[in-house]
Amino acid sequence: MDYTDYMPIDYGNWVLGNSAREGVNIKKLKILNSKELKLWNASVSFQDSREDFGHGEIVTYFAIMLLNYYKGKREIVVPAAIMHDLGWHGIGINWKQFVASGGNSQDKKIRKPHQDKGVIIARELIEKTKDFKGYIEEICFIIKDHDTRENSTTLSGKIVWAADLLWRVTYPYFQNYLSGKSPEEILKITKETALEMKAPYNLRKIEKYIGRIELVNSMFFKFGNQAKKILFPEYKKELDFCVK
């Protein structure tokens, strides 16, 4: 499949808010197989514990989309994406307040505890659902280092990493974290924290292409024609594609 055929998220039919925590959109799209759906349902009470509604399902969505272009192992990629942030449950940090107050969102000391706890929850859910047991070690390895990125990872791990970062170019992310900011501010923040990150957080060619398309898609959905003035001419190709 040619990655230039990628179609952006249709926000006109995308459900936002608490229902997204339950995976209403990915369920409607029917992109989860029966085992993945069972795992998702078992994980719902832990999803989006930073009140970043829709994060879990959008990362899972992007992970599945990226499997169209990379030969990652679905039995590892999708469970790891579903469960990557479950460890924020019960951590007790007000993430939005932390970031708004100027806290360093890339601080490994802040992020490490949720990774460690996430591994414990992931093991429990895999034991409970009785699926993906043969892949549990790599799934947990990915979860344990998906933010800190202190170790090299597999192709499946890189897909989960990219899917997690692509959340930052989406309309739900804008609404969750950047709702009061101007289009100019959002563009600057998104480029700095997603599209132009340095290794090991950098997006590869295909992921960056999707990221640019989704950035324009989100900006255009949020700001309409006002976004065109901000995005032109740097994102002219992506604008033409999304408007069409």
HUSUL-V731797 format. One line per field, one symbol per residue. phi: phi as a letter, one per 20 degrees, with the letter a starting at -180 (. if undefined). psi: psi as a letter, one per 40 degrees, with the letter a starting at -180 (. if undefined). Layout:
# HUSUL-V731797
phi = ???
psi = ???
This chain:
# HUSUL-V731797
phi = .effegdffeffddednfffgengfffffldeeffffffgffegfdflfemegnfgffffgfgfffffdcefegfdffgffgdgdffffnfndeffffffenfffeffffeggfffffffffffffffemdmffdfffgfffffcfdflecfcegfffffgfgfffgfdefgfgffdcfeefgfffffffffdbfcfegeefeegfffgfffffffgfffffdmfffgffeeegdgfffgffff
psi = hhdeehhihgedfhhiaddddefdddddefehidddddddddedeeifeefgheddddddddddddeeeifihdedddddddededeehedfhgddddddeeiheehdddddddddddddddddddddeeiedeeddddddddeedddfeiiiidddddddddddddeeidddddddfdeiiddddddddddecdfiiieeiiiddddddddddddddddddeadddddddhedfdddddddd.
